[in-house]
Amino acid sequence: MASSEVVKNPRGARWSEKPGDENKVREERRAYNRRYMRRWRADPHHTAREQLNRRRAYHSRKLRTARTSGGRYRNLQGEVFCAFCRKRPSTTLVTRLKSSVSDALRYVEIRMPYCGDC
């Protein structure tokens, strides 16, 4: 095979014999993906559908959290876990600011369990 010959792989991306071409192909693919997603997001139909999906997911998360008996940051065994990584057990509580539901200009302090590692 000649060094200038380009071979297509099954997914449509180009493979070539030169080792330096892979960065060029990667950059071309990233640019294409970026352009495609900008066009996709600009479509009002897609935007509306995405907002609906986000609202649905938010609502289902809220319901799932409310149904758990132990609370928001507890696993099925009742142990408190880290609110950020959701893997390790909590060692301390940290204070965070959350925008108020009643007044958009105010913030409310909330305490969240933290493992100290993440």
RAPEHU-V383731 format. One line per field, one symbol per residue. burial: I if it has 9 or more other ideal C-beta (glycine too) atoms within 8 Angstrom, else O. A space follows every 50 residues. Layout:
burial->???
This chain:
burial->OOOOOOOOOOOOOIOIOOOOIOOOIOOOIOOOOOOOOOOOIOOOOIIOOI OOOOOOOOOOOOOOOOOIOOOOIIOOOOOOIIIOOOOIOIOOOOOOOOOI OOOOOOOOOOOIIIIOOO
